[in-house]
Amino acid sequence: MGQLEFDIEEERTFTAELLEDEAPRSVEAFRDFLPHESHLMHVRWSGHATWVNIDEIELPEIPRENHTVYPSRGDILLYPGYRNEKEILVPCGSTCFKSPAGELAGNHVANLDATREELVELEQGTLKDGQKKITIREV
């Protein structure tokens, strides 16, 4: 099973197990644009979560697989832009994935290895201090 590394402003690094069996086409599409440097931001609509905008990335057509509107803390979702901009969602607590277009179902592609406290700190940091630089790579 593959792993991702989420390096946040060179101050904290998390790993995540890829869910290759549950979301094979989504994981393949995710791998194709790695490594990826961007910004991690607090969500606007979804509750206690952060996100990375990937709207500039050209993704192949990806079916809904292992998708959810209500991800658990630490579930990494790839949203390929069915009804809204493309993004990576990183839930840090209670989350209902949505946008001005309504509820969205993202493909659950990985599980972040982080404690509840670490995720609360991450989410609160983006809420209070704004976006943080992030690099996502496969390890």
N, C-alpha and C positions, 0 to 999 in steps of 0.2 A: 504494500500500500504506500502511495506517495505522500509526501508532506510538503506543506507550504510554510514559509516563514514570513511573518508580518513584522517588519522593522519600523517602529514608530519613532520618528525624530531622533534616531540613534540613541534613544534613552531606554527603550524597552523593546524586547523582541518576544513575540509569541509564535508558537508553532501550531499547525492545524493538520489533522489527518484528512486527506482527500477521500471522498466517498465514490470511488471509481465504479463499484458495482451498482450503486443506487442511482447514479447520475452520470453515466459514461460519456455522453455527448457534451454535456455541460462541462465536465471536468476537462475533456479534450479541448474545448473552446477556451476555457480558462487558461490552460497551459500554453496555448498558442500565443497569448499576449504577455506572457511573463518573460523576464522580470518587468514589473510595472511600477513606475514612480508617479505619485500623485499626492492628493491631500485627503485626510480622513476628517470628516465633518460630522457635526451633530445632525440627526435627522430633523426634518421639519414637521412631519405628519405622523410618524409611526410609534412614538413613545420613547422608550429608553434604548436607544440604538445609535450607531454611527454608520456612515456610508462613504463610499468612494465613487465619484462620478466617472463612468467609463464610456460616456456617450460618444466620444471621439473615436472609439475603437470599432473597427468593422468586424462584426461577429457573423459567423455563418448562421443559417437558420437552425435554431435550437428548439426542440420540442419541450413541452412541459414534462419534467421528470423529477420525481422526488420533491415536488413543489409544495409550498405551504404559505399561508397568509399569516399564521401565528407561529413564528419560529421560537425555539427555546434559546435561552441565554447561551451565546457562543456558537450558535449555528451560523455558518457562513452561507449566504444566499447569493446566487448570480441571477440578476434580473436582466434578460436580454432585450428588453424594450418592447414588449408586446403592446402596451398602451401608454407608456411613459418613457422617460429617459433611461438609458442603460445604467446599471449600477451594481455595486457589490454592497450588500447589507451585512452589518456586523451587530447583531442584537446583544445588548449588554444587560437587559432586564426584560420587564414586561413589554412586549412588542406586538403590534398589529400592523403589518406591512401595508402602507397605503400612500396615496398621493392625491392631488386634486382630482384625478380621474377615478378615485375610489379605491377599494381594496385591491392589492396586487398580490399575485402568487409568484414567489421567487423559487428558483431551483436550489435546493439544499445540496451544496457541493462539498462542504468540509465542516469539521468540528474543531473549534479553537480550543487549545489547551490553556485555559486561564481560570483562575478562581473567580468566584462571585465578586469578591472585593476588588480584584484587579480590573474586572469589567466595569464595575461601578465607577472606579477611579478614572478609567479611560473615558467613559461616557460623560462624567461630570467635568473632566478636563476639556473636552471639546465644547461643552455647553458654556463653561465659564471663560475659557481662554481662546476659543475659536479653533479653526482648523489646525491640524498637525500634519507634517510631512510624513508620508508612508511609502515604503518600498515593499512590494509583495514579490516573492521569488519562490521557486521550487527548490527544495533541498534534498 
